[in-house]
């Protein structure tokens, strides 16, 4: 499954990009749209049970390498345990795959999000088993969110089959009144705060300065 040619979004007067965690140099860069991330956070916090959804978007080749853009997600479902998600994921994965193939728009299944209370955003054997069963392509990721511990971890399969904790970039639209004095895109942050004040710490990271990502449509400003 080859990536499509497309340049990634760059910081501009209308686009704000924040870097969380350390990038995995062996795999595609991960971009997540802030409004999608916030919606997933809200869904995960809605109930105390584990939940899941499939992440969707684009898989691209840019001037400096491959990257994915997480632009949406399937409906969220709650389960009793991680292993109880297998049948549900099997059905939903097949349905989305047929839908994307029929539409032929370039949309891809990019992985899944798993709300797992008490996990501290860490990968375990059951989550790894489910991920490798349905999302074993090298660009597909697993986003684990712990609403109790307010932590998130993003993981991807490495060349040897082991799961690696990776960083990602959060894309949001700047408000008209937002000042231009922002940290450079290369700065690594560890705390995400949404507009409601809910804070999530990156798994395995120390807390640092937090800022509020803003929702909104982002105009397509790319380096062509």
C-alpha positions as CSV (number, residue, x, y, z in Angstrom):
1,X,0.0,0.0,0.0
2,X,1.9,3.0,-1.3
3,X,1.6,6.6,0.0
4,X,0.2,9.4,-2.1
5,X,2.3,12.4,-2.9
6,X,1.5,15.4,-0.7
7,X,3.5,18.0,1.2
8,X,2.8,18.2,4.9
9,X,1.2,21.3,6.6
10,X,3.7,23.8,7.9
11,X,3.4,26.4,10.6
12,X,2.0,29.7,9.3
13,X,-0.2,32.7,10.2
14,X,-3.2,30.4,10.3
15,X,-1.7,27.0,11.2
16,X,-0.2,26.1,14.6
17,X,1.8,22.8,14.9
18,X,3.0,21.5,18.2
19,X,5.4,18.5,18.6
20,X,4.8,16.0,21.4
21,X,7.3,13.3,22.4
22,X,10.2,12.1,20.3
23,X,9.8,11.2,16.7
24,X,10.5,7.6,15.6
25,X,13.1,8.0,12.9
26,X,12.3,4.6,11.4
27,X,8.6,5.3,10.5
28,X,6.4,8.0,9.0
29,X,5.8,11.2,11.0
30,X,2.4,11.3,12.7
31,X,0.2,14.4,12.4
32,X,-3.1,14.6,14.4
33,X,-5.7,17.3,13.9
34,X,-6.5,18.9,17.2
35,X,-10.3,18.8,16.8
36,X,-10.1,15.0,16.2
37,X,-7.9,14.5,19.2
38,X,-10.2,16.6,21.5
39,X,-13.2,14.6,20.3
40,X,-11.5,11.3,21.1
41,X,-10.5,12.6,24.5
42,X,-14.1,13.6,25.3
43,X,-15.4,10.1,24.2
44,X,-12.8,8.3,26.3
45,X,-13.8,10.4,29.4
46,X,-17.5,9.8,28.8
47,X,-17.7,6.3,30.5
48,X,-15.4,4.3,32.9
49,X,-15.3,1.3,30.6
50,X,-12.6,0.7,27.9
51,X,-13.6,2.0,24.5
52,X,-12.2,2.0,20.9
53,X,-12.5,3.7,17.6
54,X,-10.7,3.3,14.2
55,X,-8.5,6.3,13.1
56,X,-8.7,7.4,9.5
57,X,-7.0,9.9,7.3
58,X,-4.2,10.0,4.7
59,X,-0.9,8.2,4.2
60,X,1.4,10.5,2.2
61,X,4.9,10.9,0.8
62,X,6.3,14.4,1.3
63,X,9.6,16.1,0.4
64,X,11.3,14.9,3.6
65,X,9.7,11.5,3.9
66,X,6.5,9.6,4.6
67,X,3.8,10.9,7.1
68,X,0.2,10.2,8.1
69,X,-2.5,12.7,8.9
70,X,-5.2,11.5,11.4
71,X,-8.2,13.5,10.2
72,X,-11.1,11.5,11.6
73,X,-12.3,8.4,13.4
74,X,-15.1,5.9,13.4
75,X,-17.9,5.8,15.9
76,X,-16.7,5.0,19.5
77,X,-17.8,1.7,21.1
78,X,-17.4,0.7,24.7
79,X,-16.4,-2.9,25.7
80,X,-15.8,-4.9,28.9
81,X,-12.1,-5.5,28.1
82,X,-9.5,-5.1,25.4
83,X,-10.0,-8.7,24.1
84,X,-13.7,-8.1,23.8
85,X,-13.0,-5.6,21.0
86,X,-11.7,-8.2,18.5
87,X,-15.1,-9.1,16.9
88,X,-16.2,-5.5,16.8
89,X,-12.9,-4.3,15.2
90,X,-13.0,-7.1,12.7
91,X,-16.5,-6.0,11.5
92,X,-15.7,-2.3,11.5
93,X,-12.3,-2.7,9.9
94,X,-13.8,-4.7,7.0
95,X,-16.7,-2.2,6.6
96,X,-14.3,0.8,6.5
97,X,-11.9,-1.0,4.1
98,X,-14.7,-1.7,1.6
99,X,-16.1,1.8,1.9
100,X,-12.7,3.4,1.2
101,X,-12.0,1.1,-1.7
102,X,-15.4,2.0,-3.2
103,X,-14.9,5.7,-2.7
104,X,-11.3,5.7,-4.0
105,X,-10.5,9.0,-2.3
106,X,-7.2,8.0,-0.9
107,X,-8.6,7.7,2.7
108,X,-6.8,5.1,4.7
109,X,-7.3,3.2,8.0
110,X,-4.4,4.6,10.1
111,X,-4.8,2.5,13.2
112,X,-7.1,2.8,16.3
113,X,-7.6,4.6,19.5
114,X,-8.1,2.6,22.7
115,X,-9.4,4.2,25.9
116,X,-8.0,2.1,28.7
117,X,-8.6,3.3,32.2
118,X,-5.7,2.6,34.6
119,X,-3.2,1.9,31.7
120,X,-1.1,5.1,32.2
121,X,-1.1,5.3,28.4
122,X,1.1,2.2,28.2
123,X,1.0,-0.7,25.8
124,X,0.3,-4.2,27.2
125,X,0.2,-7.7,25.6
126,X,-3.5,-7.7,24.9
127,X,-3.4,-4.3,23.2
128,X,-0.4,-5.3,21.2
129,X,-2.1,-8.6,20.1
130,X,-5.2,-6.7,18.9
131,X,-3.1,-4.1,17.2
132,X,-1.0,-6.6,15.3
133,X,-4.1,-8.5,14.3
134,X,-5.8,-5.7,12.5
135,X,-3.3,-2.8,12.2
136,X,0.0,-4.4,11.3
137,X,1.0,-2.1,8.4
138,X,4.1,0.0,9.3
139,X,2.3,3.3,9.1
140,X,-0.6,2.3,11.4
141,X,-0.6,3.4,15.0
142,X,-2.3,2.7,18.3
143,X,-3.3,5.7,20.5
144,X,-3.8,4.6,24.1
145,X,-5.6,7.0,26.4
146,X,-6.0,6.7,30.2
147,X,-8.8,9.0,31.4
148,X,-8.1,8.2,35.0
149,X,-4.4,8.9,34.9
150,X,-4.8,11.6,32.2
151,X,-2.1,10.1,30.1
152,X,-1.8,9.2,26.4
153,X,0.7,7.1,24.5
154,X,1.1,6.6,20.7
155,X,2.6,3.3,19.5
156,X,3.7,1.7,16.2
157,X,5.1,-1.6,15.1
158,X,8.8,-1.6,14.4
159,X,10.7,-3.6,11.8
160,X,11.3,-6.5,14.2
161,X,7.6,-6.6,15.2
162,X,8.1,-4.9,18.6
163,X,5.8,-1.9,19.6
164,X,7.5,1.5,20.0
165,X,6.3,4.6,21.8
166,X,6.5,7.4,19.3
167,X,5.9,11.2,19.1
168,X,3.4,13.1,17.0
169,X,2.5,16.6,15.8
170,X,-0.8,18.3,16.8
171,X,-2.3,20.6,14.1
172,X,-4.7,23.3,15.0
173,X,-6.0,26.6,13.5
174,X,-4.8,29.8,15.0
175,X,-7.4,32.3,16.3
176,X,-7.3,35.7,14.7
177,X,-6.2,37.2,18.0
178,X,-3.6,34.6,18.8
179,X,-0.1,36.1,19.1
180,X,2.7,35.0,16.9
181,X,5.1,34.4,19.8
182,X,4.9,30.6,19.9
183,X,7.6,28.0,20.5
184,X,9.3,26.7,17.4
185,X,7.8,23.5,15.8
186,X,10.9,21.5,16.9
187,X,10.2,22.0,20.6
188,X,9.0,18.8,22.3
189,X,6.1,19.2,24.6
190,X,4.5,16.7,27.0
191,X,1.1,18.1,28.1
192,X,-2.0,18.6,26.0
193,X,-4.8,20.8,27.3
194,X,-8.1,21.2,25.5
195,X,-10.4,24.1,25.6
196,X,-12.4,22.7,28.6
197,X,-9.2,22.6,30.6
198,X,-8.8,18.8,30.5
199,X,-5.1,18.0,30.6
200,X,-3.4,14.8,29.3
201,X,0.2,14.0,29.8
202,X,2.2,12.1,27.2
203,X,3.0,8.6,28.5
204,X,6.6,8.3,29.7
205,X,7.1,12.1,29.5
206,X,7.6,14.7,32.2
207,X,5.2,17.6,32.4
208,X,6.2,20.8,30.8
209,X,4.5,24.1,29.8
210,X,0.9,23.6,28.4
211,X,-1.0,25.6,25.9
212,X,-4.5,25.3,24.6
213,X,-5.0,23.9,21.0
214,X,-7.8,25.7,19.3
215,X,-10.5,24.0,17.1
216,X,-11.3,25.3,13.7
217,X,-11.0,24.7,10.0
218,X,-7.4,24.8,8.8
219,X,-6.6,26.2,5.4
220,X,-4.4,24.0,3.3
221,X,-1.0,25.9,3.5
222,X,1.6,23.4,2.2
223,X,5.1,23.7,0.9
224,X,4.7,22.8,-2.7
